[in-house]
Amino acid sequence: MPTNVSIDYKIAEREYQEATTDKDRLKALRKMLSTAPTHKGAEKMRAHIRKQISKYKDLAQKEGKTKKVKSLSIKKEGAGQIVFVGLPNSGKSTLLSKLSKKHVEIADYEFTTTEPIQRMIPFENIKLQGVEIPAIYDGFYESENGRQFFGLIRNSDFVIIVLKSKDGLPILKKEFEKANINLNSKSKYHEGFIDYMPSMKITWEDFDDQKLINKIWKKLDRIRVQTRAGRKVAEKPIILNRRATVRDVAKKIHKDFIKKFKYAKIWGPSAKFDAQQVGLEHELKDNDIVEIFIK
């Protein structure tokens, strides 16, 4: 894939990634084609885009003929959005209920969940957003709302695959391949037309809620940093990607803090001692406390 693409191409590509309908994907693909490089090295990329346009042109026409469905988008909240996926009666609702300490409808019959269900999951001084996706089955991607549900999954930060047994994995793998989502990644990124996402497989034996939440948080690859002013420490932490620095905290507080930065003091796992004085490039760790001093 050529790397010398324009900003307009990158914007169109992001629109494609975030689209939840075939019509919107087609629109974004056409923008991608019109802004893609035209040199010889980009021929394969342009051919791939044309192939996708042809595919989504047919799908968008079918989508237009079916009855209009309501949007299934869910606004992100908390320190990270986690989606729970699985086959019918896999235990998704039970797990979300245990983790959130909030009731989620559970029944013995299949397809109890017909719309995405969200619950906030408390973890120490933050909350994670849990979203249960309706049961996935053979042909789910082609179903009326299938592509919208996969749009929700694609937009999330982490995927939890809930299994009764490993027998259901081939069906799940097949449906995710149709949606161009690869779950075998340590971090979330996009390459070509494939979305690579971090995930975790969970069986009923793993339903120890506290250990599981700790494990999920570590897999999210994020850290919590609290700011300090004098002796007062902010209750609500700033959520940052792992390997973030003091510079990232300064940016979050105020745009002028980088220019006026003098030094910072650190308490917590990344500090050699309490109130260690550090510069902008000091790498932070989960549960650090940072006080920034400006000129």
C-alpha positions in Angstrom: 0.0 0.0 0.0 1.6 3.3 -1.0 2.3 5.6 1.9 2.2 8.9 0.0 -1.6 9.4 0.2 -3.1 12.8 0.7 -5.0 14.1 3.8 -8.2 14.0 1.8 -7.6 10.3 1.1 -7.0 9.6 4.8 -10.2 11.4 5.7 -12.2 9.4 3.1 -10.6 6.1 4.4 -11.6 7.0 8.0 -15.2 7.7 6.8 -15.2 4.2 5.2 -14.0 2.6 8.4 -16.7 4.4 10.5 -19.6 3.9 8.0 -22.4 1.8 9.3 -24.4 1.5 6.1 -23.5 0.2 2.6 -24.6 3.5 1.1 -22.1 5.5 3.3 -19.4 3.0 2.6 -20.0 3.4 -1.1 -19.8 7.2 -0.8 -16.5 7.0 1.1 -15.0 4.5 -1.4 -15.8 6.9 -4.2 -14.0 9.7 -2.3 -11.1 7.3 -1.7 -10.8 6.6 -5.5 -11.0 10.2 -6.4 -8.2 11.2 -4.0 -6.0 8.1 -4.3 -2.5 8.4 -5.9 -2.5 7.9 -9.7 1.2 6.8 -10.1 2.0 3.2 -11.2 2.8 2.1 -7.6 -0.9 2.8 -6.7 -2.5 0.7 -9.4 -3.2 -2.3 -7.2 -4.7 0.0 -4.5 -7.0 1.7 -7.1 -8.0 -1.7 -8.5 -8.9 -2.9 -5.0 -11.0 0.2 -4.3 -12.9 -0.2 -7.6 -13.6 -3.9 -6.7 -15.0 -2.7 -3.3 -17.1 0.0 -5.1 -18.6 -2.7 -7.3 -19.4 -4.8 -4.3 -21.0 -2.0 -2.2 -22.9 -0.6 -5.2 -24.9 -3.9 -5.4 -25.3 -4.0 -1.6 -26.4 -0.3 -1.4 -29.1 -1.0 -4.0 -30.4 -3.9 -2.0 -30.2 -1.8 1.2 -32.3 0.9 -0.5 -35.0 -1.6 -1.4 -35.4 -2.9 2.1 -37.4 -1.1 4.8 -35.5 1.7 6.5 -33.9 0.6 9.8 -33.1 2.8 12.7 -29.6 3.7 13.5 -27.8 1.3 15.9 -24.9 3.6 16.7 -23.9 3.9 20.4 -22.0 6.9 21.7 -18.7 5.9 23.3 -18.5 6.6 27.1 -16.1 5.8 29.9 -12.4 4.7 29.6 -13.0 2.3 26.8 -15.7 0.5 24.8 -15.8 -3.3 24.9 -18.2 -5.4 22.8 -19.3 -8.8 23.8 -20.0 -11.2 20.9 -20.9 -14.9 20.7 -23.3 -17.5 19.4 -26.9 -17.9 20.7 -27.0 -18.7 24.4 -23.2 -18.3 24.8 -23.6 -16.4 28.0 -22.9 -12.8 26.8 -25.8 -11.4 28.9 -24.8 -13.3 32.0 -21.2 -12.0 31.7 -22.3 -8.4 31.1 -24.7 -8.6 34.0 -21.9 -9.9 36.4 -19.4 -7.3 35.3 -21.7 -4.3 35.4 -23.7 -5.4 38.5 -26.8 -4.4 36.5 -29.6 -6.6 35.3 -29.4 -7.7 31.6 -32.3 -9.8 30.3 -31.4 -13.5 30.3 -33.5 -16.4 29.0 -33.2 -20.1 28.2 -34.3 -19.5 24.6 -32.1 -18.3 21.8 -31.8 -14.7 20.5 -33.0 -13.0 23.7 -30.9 -10.0 22.7 -32.2 -8.4 19.5 -30.6 -4.9 19.9 -27.3 -3.8 21.3 -27.4 -3.5 25.1 -25.0 -1.3 27.0 -24.0 -1.3 30.6 -21.2 0.6 32.4 -18.7 -1.6 34.1 -17.0 -0.2 37.3 -13.3 -0.8 37.7 -11.5 0.9 40.6 -11.6 4.7 39.8 -13.0 4.4 36.2 -15.9 2.9 34.3 -15.7 0.9 31.1 -18.6 0.7 28.6 -19.8 -2.8 27.9 -21.9 -3.4 24.7 -23.6 -6.7 24.1 -24.1 -7.5 20.4 -27.0 -9.8 19.4 -26.1 -13.4 18.9 -24.0 -14.1 15.8 -25.1 -17.0 13.5 -24.2 -18.4 10.1 -25.3 -15.6 7.7 -25.4 -12.9 10.4 -23.4 -10.4 8.3 -26.0 -10.5 5.5 -29.0 -10.1 7.9 -31.0 -6.9 7.9 -28.9 -5.2 10.6 -25.8 -7.4 10.4 -23.5 -4.8 8.8 -24.6 -2.1 11.3 -23.8 -4.5 14.2 -20.3 -5.1 12.7 -20.0 -1.3 12.3 -20.5 -1.1 16.1 -17.8 -3.8 16.7 -15.4 -2.0 14.3 -15.8 1.2 16.2 -15.2 -0.3 19.6 -11.9 -0.6 21.4 -11.9 -4.3 22.4 -13.8 -7.5 21.5 -14.7 -10.2 24.0 -15.7 -13.5 22.4 -17.9 -15.5 24.8 -17.9 -19.2 24.2 -19.8 -22.2 25.6 -17.3 -24.4 23.7 -14.7 -23.8 20.9 -17.1 -25.5 18.4 -18.6 -22.1 17.6 -15.4 -20.5 16.6 -15.5 -21.4 12.9 -18.9 -19.6 12.5 -17.7 -16.5 14.3 -14.5 -16.4 12.3 -16.4 -16.8 9.0 -18.7 -13.9 9.8 -15.9 -11.6 11.0 -14.0 -12.4 7.8 -17.0 -11.2 5.7 -16.9 -7.9 7.7 -13.2 -7.6 7.0 -12.4 -7.7 10.7 -9.3 -9.6 12.0 -9.4 -10.3 15.8 -5.9 -11.7 16.0 -4.1 -8.4 16.9 -2.6 -6.9 20.1 -3.6 -3.4 19.2 -6.3 -1.7 17.0 -5.3 -0.5 13.6 -6.4 -0.4 10.0 -4.5 -1.6 6.9 -5.9 -1.8 3.4 -9.6 -2.8 3.9 -9.0 -4.9 7.0 -9.6 -3.7 10.6 -7.3 -5.4 13.0 -8.7 -5.5 16.6 -7.6 -6.8 20.0 -9.8 -9.5 21.4 -10.0 -12.1 24.2 -11.8 -15.5 24.2 -13.7 -16.3 27.4 -15.5 -19.5 28.4 -17.9 -19.8 31.3 -15.1 -21.0 33.5 -13.5 -17.5 33.2 -16.5 -15.7 34.7 -14.6 -14.5 37.8 -15.6 -10.9 37.4 -12.9 -9.1 39.4 -10.0 -11.0 37.8 -11.6 -10.6 34.4 -12.0 -6.8 34.7 -8.3 -6.5 35.6 -7.3 -8.6 32.6 -9.6 -6.6 30.3 -8.0 -3.4 31.5 -4.5 -4.6 30.8 -5.5 -5.8 27.4 -7.0 -2.4 26.5 -3.4 -1.1 26.6 -4.3 2.1 28.3 -3.3 3.9 31.5 -4.9 6.1 34.1 -3.1 9.3 35.1 -4.4 11.7 37.8 -3.4 15.3 37.8 -2.4 17.2 41.0 -2.4 20.9 41.9 -0.7 21.5 45.3 -2.1 18.9 47.6 -5.3 18.3 45.7 -5.4 15.2 43.4 -8.1 15.1 40.8 -10.6 12.2 41.4 -11.2 11.6 37.7 -8.1 10.3 35.9 -7.1 11.1 32.4 -7.1 8.1 30.1 -4.1 7.7 27.8 -2.6 5.1 25.6 0.2 3.0 27.1 3.6 4.6 26.7 2.1 8.1 26.9 4.4 10.8 28.3 4.1 14.0 30.4 3.7 15.8 27.1 0.4 13.9 26.4 -0.9 15.0 29.8 0.1 18.6 29.2 -1.8 18.6 25.9 -4.9 17.3 27.6 -4.9 19.9 30.3 -4.3 23.0 28.1 -2.9 23.7 24.7 -0.5 26.4 26.1 1.0 24.0 28.7 3.6 22.7 26.2 5.0 26.2 25.4 4.9 27.3 29.0 6.1 24.0 30.5 8.9 24.2 33.1 8.9 20.8 34.7 6.6 18.1 36.2 6.6 16.1 39.4 5.6 12.5 39.4 4.2 10.2 42.1 3.4 6.5 41.4 4.7 3.5 39.4 6.9 5.5 37.0 8.6 7.6 39.6 11.9 6.6 41.2 10.8 8.4 44.3 7.8 10.6 45.3 7.7 14.0 43.7 10.5 13.1 41.2 11.1 16.0 38.9 10.8 15.1 35.2 10.6 16.6 31.7 8.0 16.3 28.9 9.3 13.0 27.5 9.0 11.1 30.8 7.0 7.9 30.0 4.1 7.4 32.4 2.6 4.2 33.9 -0.9 3.2 35.1 -2.0 5.0 38.3 0.7 7.8 38.1 0.0 11.2 39.6 1.3 14.2 37.7 1.7 17.8 38.7 2.8 20.2 35.9 4.6 23.5 36.6 4.6 26.3 34.0 6.8 29.4 33.5 
